[in-house]
Amino acid sequence: MPSPAASLVLEAFPVRPEARVPEGAPRAVCARCDRPSRVCLCRHLTPLATRTRVLLLQHPRERRKAIGTAKLAHMCLPNSELRVGVSFEDDPVVRARIEDPERPALLLYPGPNAGSLEALRGEAARTLVVLDGTWPQSKILLRENPSLARLPRYAFTPAAPSEYRIRREPARDFVSTLESLALALSLLEGEPGTEDRFRALYEPFRAMVDVQLEHQAARPSPRRKRPRFKSRAARLFPELEAARAEGDLVCIAAEANAWPYASRTSADAPHYPDELVHLVAVRLSTGERLERVVRPTNPLAPTTEAHTSLSRAELEEGAPLAELVTAWSAFLRPRDAVCAWGRFSLDLLARATGVAPTRTIDLRAAAKRAVNGKVGAIDAFLGSFEGEPAKVAPAGLARAGRRAAQAVEVTKRLLAGLDEP
């Protein structure tokens, strides 16, 4: 006689007597685990009752990946729900779960302000919210769902590297969604010495990994090809690949003495055009740098010092614009592609010097293609990678020095393909 937990799983995922055949596919597919019948994982699924309610929120692009682990975890946990989408602010199920006072919600998410799950061991029942997707996708889910971003965050440190051998993790201490749940539940619910109860979650996971590796090993004489992340980078960022192949990449950040835009439409307010006051440029291949603080010719705008992180004295002691024009003309090579986050620095430098590079690249536009969504400011985008932007050493003075170094780091990330598809 099946246990109550098993009955719940069987009701949620009934096994039909006949195999389902997707349209246009010759092979039968299991109606329960949605995998080809010959590699069905159902026999490895063990229902695990928990007092913790698990809410899995999956990015839509992750749902299409055959080697994802969220659905396997969901099928093993009767007290779990799986929702797919980008914005859940109007999802009544999600809102009810995260606002339930009987089971206070917490977000499983690493970061400098995350608490330790170990500290919650043995406490009252909770709702554990888990985001399923790549690191950039999880950042998108947080950005699009303020109610999730406000939840208290908790994390843990894995004792061993991920067993997800068929998919590259961003860092050594990153694990798959299913592994995260097994470890988190063992900390929340396991009494000391009983943590192995949730090891059953690993059974379908390991079976899936083994099947995938066997399939890869059985492929006859695979053709030698470039790593997938590089081919993906070439597909998403052909301008970067072409620029690197034909010449070199130069990353820049330029700051302006910029009067408020509102003053341009007011007859009573002073108005001056944006003028370049600070440039930092870095050649990607060699690390060679060019930096100039340029003395402004217009009165300083009220926000220029705060915006550029340069004092009035530093600006007034800057070099004349003609010196920057000479230095930039000598630094720039005919085959260089000049990269910046957004068009502002590129356009400001071209107007100030009259030197137009053969090719310019907007890194923000490339990053938007990479994540298929909004990316915000450059430091927010780099913040989607563990440890960034703190590890990026400035390439020069003040804000332009930080932005130039961040532009270099973004360029390297894009050329590396961000994450393996």
C-alpha positions as CSV (number, residue, x, y, z in Angstrom):
1,M,0.0,0.0,0.0
2,P,1.5,3.3,-1.0
3,S,2.3,5.9,1.7
4,P,0.2,9.1,1.8
5,A,3.2,11.0,0.3
6,A,3.4,8.5,-2.5
7,S,-0.3,8.9,-3.2
8,L,0.1,12.7,-3.5
9,V,2.8,12.3,-6.0
10,L,0.9,9.7,-8.0
11,E,-2.2,12.0,-8.1
12,A,-0.1,14.9,-9.3
13,F,1.7,12.9,-11.9
14,P,-0.5,10.0,-13.0
15,V,1.1,7.3,-15.1
16,R,-1.0,6.7,-18.2
17,P,-1.0,3.2,-19.6
18,E,0.1,4.4,-23.0
19,A,3.2,6.3,-23.8
20,R,2.8,9.8,-25.1
21,V,4.4,10.6,-28.5
22,P,5.1,14.3,-29.1
23,E,4.2,15.6,-32.5
24,G,6.9,15.1,-35.0
25,A,8.9,12.9,-32.7
26,P,9.2,9.1,-33.3
27,R,10.1,8.1,-29.8
28,A,7.7,7.5,-26.9
29,V,7.8,9.9,-23.9
30,C,6.9,9.1,-20.3
31,A,3.8,11.1,-19.3
32,R,5.1,11.5,-15.7
33,C,8.8,12.6,-16.0
34,D,8.4,13.8,-19.6
35,R,11.6,12.0,-20.7
36,P,12.0,9.4,-23.5
37,S,10.5,6.1,-22.2
38,R,13.8,4.2,-22.7
39,V,15.5,6.6,-20.2
40,C,12.5,7.1,-17.9
41,L,13.5,8.3,-14.4
42,C,10.3,7.4,-12.6
43,R,11.7,4.3,-10.8
44,H,14.3,6.6,-9.2
45,L,11.7,9.0,-7.7
46,T,11.1,8.7,-4.0
47,P,8.5,10.9,-2.4
48,L,9.8,12.8,0.7
49,A,7.3,14.4,3.0
50,T,8.5,17.8,4.5
51,R,7.1,20.3,6.9
52,T,8.8,23.0,4.8
53,R,6.8,24.2,1.8
54,V,8.9,24.6,-1.3
55,L,8.1,27.1,-3.9
56,L,10.1,26.7,-7.1
57,L,10.0,29.7,-9.5
58,Q,11.5,28.8,-12.8
59,H,12.7,31.1,-15.6
60,P,10.9,30.1,-18.9
61,R,14.1,29.4,-20.7
62,E,15.2,26.9,-18.0
63,R,12.0,24.9,-18.5
64,R,13.1,24.0,-22.1
65,K,16.3,22.4,-20.9
66,A,16.1,18.6,-20.9
67,I,18.8,18.3,-18.2
68,G,17.2,20.6,-15.7
69,T,16.7,19.5,-12.2
70,A,13.8,21.6,-10.8
71,K,11.1,19.2,-12.1
72,L,12.8,16.2,-10.7
73,A,12.9,17.9,-7.3
74,H,9.3,18.9,-7.6
75,M,8.2,15.3,-8.3
76,C,10.0,14.1,-5.2
77,L,8.6,16.7,-2.9
78,P,4.8,16.5,-2.4
79,N,4.8,19.7,-0.4
80,S,6.2,21.7,-3.4
81,E,4.9,23.9,-6.2
82,L,6.5,24.7,-9.5
83,R,5.6,28.0,-11.2
84,V,7.1,29.2,-14.5
85,G,7.5,32.8,-15.6
86,V,9.4,36.0,-15.3
87,S,7.0,38.2,-13.3
88,F,5.1,36.7,-10.4
89,E,3.8,39.9,-8.8
90,D,0.3,39.2,-10.0
91,D,0.4,35.4,-9.5
92,P,-2.2,34.7,-6.8
93,V,-0.5,31.4,-5.8
94,V,2.9,32.9,-5.4
95,R,1.6,35.9,-3.4
96,A,-0.4,33.6,-1.1
97,R,2.7,31.5,-0.4
98,I,5.1,34.3,0.3
99,E,2.5,36.2,2.4
100,D,1.4,33.2,4.5
101,P,2.0,34.1,8.2
102,E,1.7,30.4,9.2
103,R,4.8,29.6,7.1
104,P,7.1,32.6,6.9
105,A,8.8,32.8,3.5
106,L,12.6,32.9,3.0
107,L,14.6,33.1,-0.2
108,L,17.4,30.6,-0.9
109,Y,19.9,33.0,-2.4
110,P,23.6,33.5,-1.8
111,G,25.2,36.9,-1.2
112,P,27.0,39.0,1.4
113,N,23.8,39.7,3.3
114,A,22.4,36.2,3.4
115,G,21.9,34.5,6.7
116,S,22.9,30.9,7.4
117,L,20.3,28.2,7.0
118,E,22.0,26.3,9.9
119,A,20.7,28.9,12.3
120,L,17.1,28.0,11.4
121,R,17.4,24.3,12.1
122,G,14.5,23.0,14.1
123,E,12.4,26.2,13.9
124,A,8.7,26.3,12.9
125,A,7.6,25.4,9.4
126,R,8.7,27.7,6.6
127,T,8.1,28.4,2.9
128,L,11.4,28.0,1.1
129,V,11.5,30.0,-2.2
130,V,14.0,28.8,-4.8
131,L,14.8,30.5,-8.1
132,D,15.6,28.1,-10.9
133,G,17.7,29.4,-13.8
134,T,21.2,30.5,-14.7
135,W,22.8,33.2,-12.5
136,P,21.8,36.0,-14.9
137,Q,18.3,34.6,-15.2
138,S,17.9,34.5,-11.4
139,K,19.0,38.2,-11.3
140,I,16.2,39.0,-13.8
141,L,13.7,37.2,-11.6
142,L,14.7,39.2,-8.6
143,R,14.6,42.5,-10.6
144,E,11.2,41.8,-12.0
145,N,9.7,40.7,-8.6
146,P,10.2,43.2,-5.8
147,S,8.2,41.1,-3.4
148,L,10.8,38.3,-3.8
149,A,13.7,40.7,-3.5
150,R,12.3,41.9,-0.1
151,L,12.3,38.4,1.4
152,P,15.0,37.5,3.9
153,R,17.8,35.7,2.2
154,Y,19.6,32.6,3.4
155,A,22.3,30.4,2.0
156,F,24.7,27.6,2.8
157,T,28.2,26.5,1.9
158,P,28.3,23.1,0.1
159,A,30.7,20.6,1.7
160,A,31.6,19.2,-1.8
161,P,31.5,20.4,-5.4
162,S,28.4,19.8,-7.5
163,E,27.8,16.4,-9.1
164,Y,26.3,18.1,-12.1
165,R,29.0,16.8,-14.5
166,I,27.0,17.5,-17.6
167,R,26.6,21.2,-17.1
168,R,29.2,23.8,-16.1
169,E,28.5,25.7,-12.9
170,P,29.7,29.4,-12.6
171,A,31.9,28.6,-9.6
172,R,33.2,25.7,-7.6
173,D,30.7,26.3,-4.7
174,F,27.7,26.5,-7.0
175,V,25.3,23.5,-7.2
176,S,22.2,22.6,-9.1
177,T,18.6,23.4,-8.0
178,L,18.0,19.9,-6.9
179,E,21.3,19.7,-4.9
180,S,20.5,23.1,-3.3
181,L,17.1,21.8,-2.2
182,A,18.6,18.6,-0.8
183,L,21.2,20.5,1.2
184,A,18.8,23.3,2.3
185,L,16.1,20.8,3.5
186,S,18.6,18.7,5.4
187,L,19.7,21.9,7.3
188,L,16.1,23.1,7.9
189,E,14.5,19.8,8.9
190,G,17.2,17.3,9.6
191,E,18.0,16.6,13.2
192,P,21.8,16.2,13.8
193,G,22.7,12.8,12.3
194,T,19.6,12.4,10.1
195,E,20.7,14.6,7.2
196,D,20.9,11.5,4.9
197,R,17.1,11.4,4.7
198,F,17.2,13.9,1.8
199,R,19.9,12.1,0.0
200,A,17.1,10.3,-1.8
201,L,16.7,13.4,-3.9
202,Y,20.0,12.6,-5.5
203,E,18.8,9.3,-7.0
204,P,16.9,10.6,-10.1
205,F,19.6,13.3,-10.4
206,R,22.5,10.9,-10.6
207,A,20.5,8.6,-12.9
208,M,19.9,11.5,-15.3
209,V,23.6,12.5,-15.3
210,D,24.7,8.9,-15.9
211,V,22.3,8.5,-18.8
212,Q,23.5,11.7,-20.4
213,L,27.1,10.8,-20.0
214,E,26.5,7.3,-21.5
215,H,24.7,8.9,-24.4
216,Q,27.6,11.3,-25.0
217,A,30.1,8.4,-24.8
218,A,28.2,6.3,-27.3
219,R,28.1,9.0,-30.0
220,P,30.1,7.7,-33.0
221,S,33.2,9.6,-34.1
222,P,32.0,13.1,-33.0
223,R,33.4,15.9,-35.2
224,R,35.9,18.2,-33.6
225,K,34.3,21.5,-32.9
226,R,34.9,24.7,-30.9
227,P,33.6,24.8,-27.4
228,R,29.9,25.6,-27.2
229,F,30.3,28.7,-25.2
230,K,32.6,30.2,-27.9
231,S,30.3,29.4,-30.7
232,R,27.5,31.0,-28.7
233,A,29.6,34.1,-28.1
234,A,30.3,34.3,-31.9
235,R,26.5,33.9,-32.6
236,L,25.4,36.6,-30.1
237,F,28.3,39.0,-30.4
238,P,29.7,38.9,-34.0
239,E,31.0,42.4,-33.8
240,L,33.2,41.6,-30.8
241,E,34.5,38.4,-32.4
242,A,35.2,40.2,-35.7
243,A,36.9,43.1,-33.9
244,R,39.2,40.8,-32.0
245,A,40.0,38.8,-35.1
246,E,40.7,41.9,-37.3
247,G,42.4,44.2,-34.8
248,D,42.0,45.0,-31.1
249,L,39.4,46.1,-28.5
250,V,39.7,49.3,-26.5
251,C,37.4,49.9,-23.6
252,I,36.6,53.4,-22.5
253,A,34.7,55.4,-20.0
254,A,34.2,59.2,-20.4
255,E,32.7,61.7,-18.0
256,A,31.2,65.0,-18.8
257,N,30.6,68.4,-17.3
258,A,26.9,68.1,-18.0
259,W,24.3,70.6,-17.1
260,P,20.8,69.3,-16.2
261,Y,18.7,68.5,-19.2
262,A,15.8,70.5,-17.8
263,S,17.9,73.7,-18.2
264,R,17.9,73.2,-22.0
265,T,14.2,73.9,-22.2
266,S,14.1,76.8,-19.7
267,A,14.9,80.4,-20.9
268,D,15.9,81.4,-17.3
269,A,18.3,78.6,-16.6
270,P,21.9,78.6,-17.8
271,H,22.6,76.0,-20.5
272,Y,25.9,74.6,-21.8
273,P,26.5,71.6,-24.0
274,D,28.1,68.5,-22.4
275,E,31.9,68.7,-22.5
276,L,34.3,65.9,-21.8
277,V,36.3,66.3,-18.6
278,H,37.7,62.8,-17.9
279,L,38.7,59.9,-20.2
280,V,40.1,56.5,-19.2
281,A,40.9,54.0,-22.0
282,V,42.3,50.4,-21.7
283,R,43.6,48.2,-24.6
284,L,42.2,44.8,-24.0
285,S,45.1,42.7,-25.4
286,T,48.0,44.5,-23.6
287,G,46.4,46.4,-20.7
288,E,47.9,49.6,-22.1
289,R,46.1,52.7,-20.6
290,L,45.4,56.3,-21.5
291,E,44.0,58.7,-19.0
292,R,43.4,62.4,-19.0
293,V,41.5,64.8,-16.8
294,V,40.5,67.7,-19.1
295,R,40.1,71.2,-17.8
296,P,36.5,72.4,-18.4
297,T,35.9,75.6,-20.4
298,N,32.3,76.0,-19.3
299,P,31.2,76.8,-15.7
300,L,30.9,73.6,-13.6
301,A,27.4,72.2,-13.4
302,P,26.0,71.7,-9.9
303,T,26.3,67.9,-10.1
304,T,29.6,67.5,-12.0
305,E,31.9,67.0,-8.9
306,A,29.6,64.4,-7.4
307,H,28.9,62.6,-10.7
308,T,32.5,62.4,-11.8
309,S,34.0,61.8,-8.3
310,L,36.5,64.5,-9.1
311,S,36.9,67.7,-7.0
312,R,36.8,71.2,-8.5
313,A,40.5,71.5,-7.9
314,E,41.3,68.3,-9.8
315,L,39.1,69.4,-12.7
316,E,40.5,73.0,-12.9
317,E,44.0,71.5,-12.9
318,G,43.2,69.2,-15.8
319,A,45.0,69.3,-19.2
320,P,43.7,71.3,-22.1
321,L,41.5,69.5,-24.5
322,A,44.1,69.7,-27.3
323,E,46.4,67.5,-25.3
324,L,43.8,64.8,-25.0
325,V,43.1,65.0,-28.8
326,T,46.8,64.5,-29.5
327,A,47.1,61.6,-27.0
328,W,43.9,59.9,-28.2
329,S,45.0,60.1,-31.8
330,A,48.3,58.5,-31.0
331,F,46.7,55.8,-28.8
332,L,44.0,54.7,-31.3
333,R,45.0,52.4,-34.1
334,P,43.2,52.1,-37.4
335,R,41.8,48.6,-36.7
336,D,40.7,49.3,-33.1
337,A,37.1,48.8,-32.1
338,V,36.2,51.1,-29.2
339,C,33.8,49.6,-26.6
340,A,31.8,51.4,-23.9
341,W,28.7,50.7,-21.8
342,G,26.0,52.6,-23.7
343,R,26.5,55.2,-26.3
344,F,27.2,58.3,-24.1
345,S,31.0,57.8,-23.7
346,L,31.4,56.9,-27.3
347,D,29.5,59.9,-28.6
348,L,31.0,62.3,-26.1
349,L,34.6,61.3,-27.0
350,A,33.9,61.6,-30.8
351,R,32.4,65.1,-30.4
352,A,35.2,66.3,-28.2
353,T,38.2,65.0,-30.2
354,G,36.8,64.8,-33.7
355,V,38.4,61.4,-34.0
356,A,35.9,58.7,-35.1
357,P,37.0,55.1,-34.7
358,T,36.4,52.7,-37.5
359,R,34.2,50.6,-35.3
360,T,32.4,51.2,-32.0
361,I,30.6,48.6,-29.8
362,D,27.8,49.3,-27.3
363,L,28.5,46.7,-24.5
364,R,25.1,47.3,-22.9
365,A,23.3,46.4,-26.1
366,A,25.4,43.2,-26.3
367,A,24.7,42.3,-22.7
368,K,20.9,42.7,-23.3
369,R,21.2,40.2,-26.1
370,A,23.1,37.9,-23.8
371,V,20.4,37.7,-21.1
372,N,17.5,38.4,-23.4
373,G,16.2,41.2,-21.2
374,K,17.1,44.4,-19.4
375,V,20.5,44.7,-17.7
376,G,20.5,48.1,-15.9
377,A,23.7,49.8,-15.0
378,I,27.1,48.2,-15.6
379,D,27.8,47.5,-11.9
380,A,24.4,45.9,-11.6
381,F,25.1,43.6,-14.6
382,L,28.5,42.7,-13.1
383,G,26.8,42.1,-9.8
384,S,25.0,39.2,-11.4
385,F,28.3,37.3,-11.3
386,E,29.4,36.0,-7.9
387,G,32.1,38.3,-6.4
388,E,31.6,41.1,-8.9
389,P,32.2,44.0,-9.1
390,A,34.3,44.0,-5.9
391,K,37.1,42.1,-7.7
392,V,37.4,44.6,-10.5
393,A,40.4,46.9,-9.7
394,P,40.0,50.5,-11.0
395,A,41.8,51.3,-14.3
396,G,42.2,55.0,-13.3
397,L,41.0,57.8,-11.2
398,A,37.5,58.3,-9.9
399,R,34.3,57.1,-11.5
400,A,35.7,56.9,-15.1
401,G,38.5,54.6,-13.8
402,R,36.0,52.2,-12.2
403,R,33.8,52.3,-15.3
404,A,36.6,51.6,-17.7
405,A,37.7,48.6,-15.6
406,Q,34.2,47.3,-15.5
407,A,33.9,47.7,-19.3
408,V,37.0,45.5,-19.7
409,E,35.5,42.9,-17.4
410,V,32.1,42.9,-19.3
411,T,34.0,42.6,-22.6
412,K,35.8,39.5,-21.3
413,R,32.6,38.0,-20.0
414,L,30.9,38.5,-23.4
415,L,33.8,37.0,-25.3
416,A,33.7,34.0,-23.0
417,G,30.0,33.6,-23.7
418,L,28.7,34.4,-20.2
419,D,27.5,30.9,-19.5
420,E,27.3,27.6,-21.4
421,P,23.9,27.1,-23.0
